[in-house]
Amino acid sequence: MMQDNILFRSFLKEKDLPVLRNILESTDYFYTEEVNIALEIAQEYLLKGEGASGYHFILAETESLAIAFAIYGKILGTEDSFDLYWIAVHEEFQGKGIGKILLRKVEDVVIGLSGRHIWIETSSRPLYEPTRKFYLKMGYRITAELPHFYALNDHKIIFVKLV
C-alpha cells in the first residue's frame, strides 16, 4: 500500500523550499503569487522558528522527498482557533489518501495544542470543486462566502471544523 511507505515530519529544512514549490506548481491550482506566498511563509519559519513565526508544518515524504505538506497556525487573538493556510499534495500522489492523512495529522496536533476550531479558506472557482468536496467529506462545514473576494466571480469560501 502506498501509504505504508510514507513518513510524516513536523519540521521544515532549507532543502525543502524547492520541493514545496514543485508540489504547489504540480497541482496547477495556485497562481504564481500564491506559490510565492507559501514560500515566504516557509522562509519565515526557517528564519524565526516555529514559535516566533507562528507557523507549523507537516510534510509527507517518501524516499526522503517531500510529496505533500500542510501549513497551519494559531490565529492570534483567539482562544482556540487555528488556520489551515495550505495543504497540497503533488499531483502524482493525489487520490491516494495522503491529503486525508495529512489533514488528520494537522487536526491531531491542533487538539494537542488545545485548539478546538480549524478554519480553512478556498476559492469558489470550478477548479476547486474537488477541494471543497474534500473538506466537506472531512467534516468541515461552509460558514461563509465572501463574494468576489479573490477576483470577479471568484468568491472566498470559508470552512470550519470543531475538532
Secondary structure, 3 states (H helix, E strand, C coil): CHHHHCEEECCCCHHHHHHHHHHHHHHCCCCHHHHHHHHHHHHHHHHHHHHHHCCEEEEEEECCEEEEEEEEEECCCCCCEEEEEEEEECHHHCCCCHHHHHHHHHHHHHHHCCCCEEEEEEECCHHHHHHHHHHHHCCCEEEEEEEEEEECCEEEEEEEEEC
